[in-house]
Amino acid sequence: MIKNFKWLLLVSLTFVACNSDDEPFVDPNSTDGTPLTAGTADFSNYVALGDSFAAGFSDGALFKTGQSNSYPNIMATQFALVGGGDFKTPFMSDEIGGFSLGGVQVPQFGPRLYFNTVNSTPTPVPGVSGTEITAQISGPFNNLGVPGAKAIHLGFSGYASANPYFGRMASSASATVLQDALAQNPTFFSMWIGGNDVLGYATSGGDGSNPITPPATFDVAYNSLASQLASGGRKGVVANLPYINTLPYFTTVPHNPLTASALGQGNQAVGVATINALNAQLYGPLKQALTAFGAGDRIELLSTTQPNPVLIKDESLPNLSAQLTAAFTPTLGATNAAFYGTVFGQARQAKATDLVLLPTRAAIAAAPSATDSGLGFAPPAPLNVFGVTYPLQDKHILIPTEIQEIATATDAYNVTIQTAATTNGLAFVDAKALMTQLISGGISANNYTMTATYVTGGTFSLDGIHPSPRGYALIANKFLEAINATYGSNFKGVNVGLYRILYPMDPLNF
């Protein structure tokens, strides 16, 4: 019914993408002429612990240049100005990203995305990763950022077997990330961990496949990590966690994309006719039946002049399947009525308080399959259009109760992180406040205004979660500011304008 929702990517992206490709990458060692000092910190042997952010994950994958532009690697270039030593990174083999096995890309670890200006769509780069998933490389490594890691994983023996990113660089099959960090006798550390403790739940739409880490579990794991890293008076910097609604992955797709033009695939007259038919044949009868059961606010008739919300399943609602089945039986017959009752028993239209996930843009108006319909089979016409005649499922959207679960856990984690920083005398980065600024007008730096807007904001990469090179530079500067404030150093930071906002398809243009 709706061939392509081009509203997701503005025409201006083409200009931004092309413009950013003209910006040269320069390794900036920026100073203002004032002699630099390390203050009371010793940066001669710096190690970084964390998850995909520390690793330099970007555009949906881990690849060499992305790793070079990680915030720890950028910080290490600044530390080198005051006596910092080599910072060894477990580089992937090439710029494609992800892993291969026997010359075939591993589906769970796909290649990076680039912005295809021909169809205005994020697209996987061609080719197969040269990074074999079973290969191991020799360390030790200073950057111990592990994509996918949760707080408890950094101290978990055997994690090398569970996570190929750590497995390829671990000192042994039984080693932990923490052990490999401490074995290097670091003089300074950074640790930003905890995002994945809620992010897996959030990116799965709260469908239960990846539960939130209980705050008590997080508290024990995090305090153990912080106390061991800070033992003996070792100095370091930690960061708290932002709310997920600051990430474009959860805010880019609107809850109400169903305009007459979209429903008519660009033809306004066809769209109006479609809306009138939907109101007469589906939305009207549904609203009438639901109103009789005191739930008429779940469905409103579609407007021919205003954007309309998508249809979703809300598992927190009372299930009215039996009531709807009884109401529709006289007109549809028992079998069809039971089917309609099952499909719409917990259906409602989305609201502004819901968060539609970025990948859901591809599901809206597509036909549900046996694997994603929630029924075990593909629904027949006319109930075969996701978000229009068939509700989007749990995995497609976060409802307010799920959003609150995530916020509650995030708040608890942040109390743990702040307390650990204070207790151990560590520098503290308020990443939550930083990300909130990005959605509240943006942050001005080096004559650029950076926001959380998908792609055009300059801060986030094409996966909608991980930063762009410029975003990582901004984060590195905020870490450096926190280090300055705590340890009396005077790092000037890097010029974020020298970091591009998008990687091109061709790595020769990096």
N, C-alpha and C positions, 0 to 999 in steps of 0.2 A: 504493500500500500504506500509506503514511503521509501523510496529507493535510496536516498542518501541525505542525511541531516548535515548539510554544509554549514548550518548555523554554529556548529561546534568549533570551526576554525575560521577565523576572520580572514577576509581578503588581505588585510594588512600583514598577515604572517609571511606572505610571499616576500614582501619588501623587507621585513625584519630579518628573515632567514638569509636572503641574499646579502643584505647590508652587513650582517654579522660575519659572514664568511670573508669579508674584505679586511677584517681586523686582524692584525698580526698578533700572534702570541709572543709575549716577551716575558722572560723570567725577571720580574721586577724586584730589585733590592732597593726599596725606596727609603730615602732618608731626607731630612731637611737641613743637613749640615751639622746638626748637633751630634757630638760623639755618643755612640750607642753604648749602653751598659746592660749587663745581665741582671743588675741588682743583686739580690741575695740568692738567686737561683743559679744552678749549674746545668747548662744545656749540652754538656759535652757528649752525653749519651742519652738521647731522647727516644722513648718508645711510645707508640700510640696504640691504645686498645679501643675497640668499639665494633660497630657493625658495618653495614654497607656505606654509611656516610663517611666513616673513617677510611674505608677502602678506596673511595672515589668512584663508587657506582654511579652511573649516569645513563640516561636514555635507555633504561631497561637492561643494562648489562655492565659487566666489568671488563675494561679494555685498557691498553697501555697508557694512552694519553689521558684518559679519565683518571687513572691511578696517579699519574704525575700531577694532576690538578686537584687532588684530594686536599682537604684542609690541613691534615698533618704534614703532607709534603710541602705545601706552601709555607706552613709555620717553620718547617725545618730549614727552608732557605733563609728565613729571618734569623733563626737561631745560629746559623753558620756565621752571621755577621758579628756574633759576640762569643765565638769559641765553640759553637756547636759542631759536632762531628758528623761523619757520614750517616746518612739515613737510608737504610737499605729497604727496598720495597719488593714484594713478591710479584713481579710484573707478569701479567698474562703474555702470551706469545705474540699477539698482534693487535690490530685495531678493530677486529670483527666483534669480539666479545663472546662471552659464554664458553661452553665446553663442547668438545667433539669426542666421539668414541668410534674408533675405526674409520675415521674420515667422514663421519656423518654427524651433523649438529645434534646435540642432545636436546630434545624438545623442551625440557624443563629449564634449560639454560640457553635460551636463544640469543641471536646476535643483537647488537645495539640497533636503535632506531635512528633514522635521519629524517629531516623534514623534506618530503618530496614536493617540490614546487609545481610539478605538473598537475597533480591531483589534490594539492593542498592537504596532504595526509601524512602523519608519521608512518614511516615504512621501514621494515628491517633491511639492513644493508645486505647486499649479495655476498655470497661466499660462505665458507665453512670455517669456523674457528680452528686455529692451529694449536689451541691449548687442549691437550688430551686430558680427559677427566681423571684418568688413572695415574698420570705422570706426577712425579714429586720433584721438587727443586730444593737446593741446598741453602740453608740459612746460616746463621740466625738473621731474622728480619726485624727491623725497627717498626715498620707499619704492620700491626697485627689486627687491622680492621677485617672483620669476617662478615661478609654479606649473609643475612639471615640469622645472625647470632642474637640470642636473648641474654639477659644478665646472667642467668644460671649457667649458660653454656660456656662462659669464659673460664669457669673453674671446673668444668665437667670432663673427667677422664674418659676418653673414647669418642670425644666429639670429632676427632679427626676422621673417624670412620663414617660419621653421620653427615658431615658437611665437606664437600670436595674443595671448597675454597680454603678451609683450614687444613684439610688432609694433604694438599699439595705442598704446604709450607711447614707443617708441624715437624718438630724435631724427632718425634716417634709416634707410633700409633696410640700410645697411652698418654701422651703429653697433653697438658691443658694450655689454653691460650695464656692464662696467668703465669703458669710455670715457665713457658717460653719467654715471657716478658721479663720475669724476675731473674731468670738464668743469665741474662745479659748485664745484670747489675746496673740498671739504668740510674742516671742521675736526675732525670725528670721524666714525667709521664703525662699523657692526656688520656682521658677516658670519657667517652660519650656513648652510653649504652642504655637500653630500655625502650627504645622506639618499637622494636619488634615484639615487645611483650604485650603491646596492644594493637600493633599495626596488622598482624596476621588476622586477628579477629575482624578488624575494620575493613580490610581489603577483601575479605570473604563475605562481606555484608552481614556479619554476625550470624552466619548460618550454623555455627557450632563446630565447624571443621577445624578451627584453630582458636582454642579458647584463650581468654585473657589470663595472663599470669596473676595468681592471687597476690595482692599487695604484701601479705606477710612473707610469702616466698621470695618476692622481689627484695624485700627489706633485708632478709638474711643474706641473700646472695650478694647484693650490692655492698652491704657493710663489710662483708668478708673481703671482697675485692678491694675496696677503698683502704681498709686497714692494712692489708698486706702490701699494697703498693706504696702506701705512705709510711711504712715501718722504717724506723731509724731516722725519721725526720725528712724522708725524701719528699721533694716538692712536686707538685703537679697541678693540673687543671681539670675540672669536670664540668659538665653541662647538664641542665635539666631538659625536660621534654615539652614540646609544643602540643597544643590541641590539634586533633586531626583536621578540624575545619579551617586550618591555615594552609593546608596542602591542596593544590589544584586538582589532585586526583579525586577529591570529594566535593569540589565546588564548581567545576567547569560545566558539567552537564546540567542544564536547568531542570526544575521539576515540571515545567510547563512548556514543552517544545511543540505541542500539537496545534499548530496554526492551520487555518484553511489552506494556505499555500503549501505547507509541508504535507498535509494530508492529500492534497491534490498533485503532489510531486511538481510543484511550481505553477500549476494551473489553478487559479483562484476559484473559478466556477466549478471545476471538478471537486475541489476541496469542500466548497459549500454544500454541494450535493451529497458528498460523502458524509459530512457532519449531520445533515438532515436525516439521512438514512440511518446512521448510527443512533441518533436520538430516538427515532421512531421504533427501531427494531431491537435495540439493546439497552441504551442508557435510560430511556423513558420507562420501560417495563421494570428494569432493575430498581430505579429510584422509587417507583410506585410500590413495589414489593417491600423494599427495605424500609420505606416510610411506615408501612403498616406494622412493621416490627420494631419501630422506634429507632431506626438506624438510617433515616433518610439523609443524614448529613454525610454519609459515606460516598454518595454519588450525586453529582450535579450534571445537568444537561450541558453538552458541549456548545461553546460559543462559535459563531461564524466570524466574529470580528476581533476576538481576544485570544491570546495564547491559552491553550488548555493543558491541564496536568495529565501526566501519564497514569495509567491504571496499574496499581500495585497490590501485592498481597501483604497484609499486615498481620503477622501471627500473634500480635498482642490483642487483637480484637476478639470479642466473643464470636464463636463460629456459628453462623446462621445457616449452615448447609441444609439441615433438616427442614427448617422453616421455608427456605427458598424452594426446595424440592417440592414441598407440599403446595406452595403457591403457583408453581409453574406446571404442575402435573396436568391440570385440566386443558391447557393450551398446547403443551409440548409433548405430552405423553410421559409415562413413568420413567422410561430409560433416559430420554433427553433431559427431563426435568432433574433427575438425579445427577447427571453430568453437570448441568448448569449450577446446581446447588453446590457441588464439590468445588467447581472453579471459582465461584463468587462468594462463598461462605465467609471469607475473611478479606474480600476485596474492598478497596477504596481508591480514590484518586489521591495522588501525591500532593503534599503541601510544601510550603517553603521551609518548614522545619525538618523535612526529610533531606537526606544527602544521597544523590544519585551518583554511583561510582563511575569513574571515567570509562572503563570498558563497556559499561551499559549502553553507551552511545551506539555501539554496533548491534546491540540486541533490540533496541527500540524499533518497532515495525518489522522486525525479522520474524520468521516462523519458529515457534518453540519446537525443540526436538524431543525425542524420547528421553534424552539424558538431562535436559535442563527445564522441562516443563513442570517437574514436580509430580507428575502423574505416572511416569514410567512408560508413556507412549506419547507420540506427537498428536496434539489435539487437531481435530478436523476443522475445516472452514464451517462457519465464519469465525470461530474462536481460535484463529491461528495467526494472530498479529500481536506480538508482544507490546504491551503498554497501551494498546488501542482497544482490542477486543479480548485480550488475554492478559491477566495480571503479570507484571514483572515479579520475579520470585525473590526470596530472601537474599540470595547472593548478589542481587542487582542493586540493592539499595539499603541504606541505614535509616531505620526509623528512630524517633526520639528516644525510646527506651534504650535502644542499643547505643545511641550517641551518648546518653547519660552514663551508661555503664563504662564506656571508654573514658569519659571525662573524669569520673570518680576514681578509676584506677590511675589515670595520669596524675591527678592531684596527689594521690597517696604516694606514688613513686617520687614525685617532685619533693615531697616533704622528706623522704628518705635521702634523696640526693643532696638537698640543701643542708640537712643535718650532718651528713657524712663530710661534706665540704668544710663545714664549721668545725666539727670535731677534730678533723685531721689537718686543719690549717691550709686547705687547698684553695686555689683560685677557683672562682665560680662564674660560669657563663649562664646568663638568664636567657636561654634559647627560646623559652616560651614567650617572653616579652618581645624578643627579636622577631619571631614569626608573626606575632600579633601586630607589630608595626607594619609588616609587609602587607597585611590585609586591611590596614587602617590608614591608607594614604601613601604608604611606601616609605622607603629609606633613601635619602639622598647621599651619594658618595661619589667623589671624583667627577662631578658634573653629570652624573646619571641618577635617575630615580628608579629604584628597583622595587617591584611589587610582587605579589603572589599570583598575579594573573597568568593563566596558562600560556606559556611560550613568550608572549609579548611583554610580560613583566620582567623578563631577563634573569629571574632568580632560579627558576626550576627547569629541569630538563623535560624531554618529551614523555617520560613515564609519569609525570605529574606528582612524583614523590621526592625523587632525589634532585639535588641542586644541579644547575648548569655550572660550567667553569666559573662564571662570574659569581654565581651563588656561593660556590665553595670559597672563593676569594673573600667575599663578605664575611662568611663564617670564620675563616682564618683570622681576619682582622678583629672580630669580636673576641675570639680566644686570646689574641695578643693583648687586647685592651684589658681583659681580666687579669692576665699575667702581670701586666704593668702595674695595675692597681694593687695587687697583692704582694708582689715581690720587688717593686721598685725599679723594674727594668723600664726601658723607654723605646720599645719597638715602635716604628712609624707605620708599620703595616704595608700592604701592597696597594697598588693602584688598580682598583677593580675594573677600570675602563680598558685595561690591557688584556683582559680575559674575555673571550668571546661568549656569546649567549647560546649559540648552537654549534654543534659539530657538523661539518658537512659529510656527505656520503664518502667522498674521496679522502682518505687519510693523508694524501700528499698535500692537501690544502690546510692541514692542521697548523 
